Amino acid sequence: MAAYTAADVKALREKTGAGMMDCKKALADTNGDVEAAVDALRAKGLAAAAKKSSRTAAEGLVGVAVNGTRGVAVEVNSETDFVAKNDQFQDFVRKATEVALTLGSNDVDALKSAAYPDGGTVGEKLTDNVATIGENQQIRRIKSVSVSQGMIVPYMHNAQAANLGKIGVLVALESSAGADVLEPLGKQLAMHIAAAFPQALDADSLDPEVIERERKVAAEKAAESGKPAEVQEKMVDGAVKKFAKENALLSQLFVMDNKTAIADVVAKAGKDAGTEIVLKDYARFQLGEGIEKEESDFAAEVAAAVKG
C-alpha cells in the first residue's frame, strides 16, 4: 500500500509545479513525506524555485494597530471568509488588536487573559463570538515592534476595513527624522515587504534550520554535477549565500527598481534627511500563512446529508 494519497500528490504538484509521475516517485522515495519530497524534486531540478507561497489556507483577518513608536500585528482565524466580513468579527479583531498594542507582548495567552473593552476578557469575548456566530475562531499569533525614537509605519494589503485585511505589515524605523521623511519611506518599505516576503531582517537572523535545509538541497544538486569536491563546496556556499541574500530584508532588491538593496534605500533616505535612519524591525502577517486547510466537496457534503 502506498505511503501517500492522491491528496499528497496534488499538494506536491501545487507546491512544486512538477509532473504527476515525478511527484509520485518523490513521495514513494520519501515514504510520503511531502516536505522531503519537495526537497528531493528541487535537488533534481524538477521543482519550480522554492515558492514563497502567498496562498492562504485559512480565513479570518489580520489586524494592525500603531501608537507612535509602538505597533502590533494580530492574526485571528475563522473557518470561512463570510465571517471575515461579519461586523461582529471585525469589531472583535480591531479591539483585540488595540488591547494587544497596550500589552506590547507576543503571547497569545496573555492577550486572551487581558481585559476586553466591552467587559470580561478577550478570551471570553472570543468564546462568545464562537457561540453567536457559529464558527470556530482563534487568535493565532501576535508580533509587537517598537523603537526608542522614530516611527512605526503600518500598511494593509487587500484591506477589508480600516487596519483589517489579508496582509498586514509594520515597519519600525529608528531615527530623529520627522514623519514627513519616515512615513513615505516606511510606506514604500512596507509595500516591498508585502510583495517580497522576506523571512528575516538580515542574513544572521534567518532560521538556522531553513539554512541547513537549503544547504542540503544545494549539496545534492552539486553532487549530481560530478564536479570535483572543492568545486562542489563552492557551489553549495554560493547557493546558500544567494538564498540568504534573496530572503533577508536588508539585502533584498527594492521591488520598485529591482536593483537597489533595501539597506541602501534606507541609508540614502537618511543621508538625504541629514540624519541616520535604521530599519530596526518589521512584521509581516499574511492570513493563513503556513496553515494547511482541508478541501471539502460541498456537493458531496450536501448529498451525504440528504442520504443521512
Secondary structure, DSSP 8 states (H G I E B T S, - for coil): --SS-HHHHHHHHHHH---HHHHHHHHHHTTT-HHHHHHHHHHTT-S-S--------SEEEEEEEEETTEEEEEEEEESSHHHHT-HHHHHHHHHHHHHHHHHT---HHHHHHSB-TTSSBHHHHHHHHHHHH-S-EEEEEEEEEE-SSEEEEEEEEEEEETTEEEEEEEEEEEES--HHHHHHHHHHHHHHHHHH--SBSSGGGS-HHHHHHHHHHHHHHHHHHT--HHHHHHHHHHHHHHHHHHHBGGGSB-TTTSSSBHHHHHHHHHHHHTS-EEEEEEEEEETTTT-------HHHHHHHHHH-
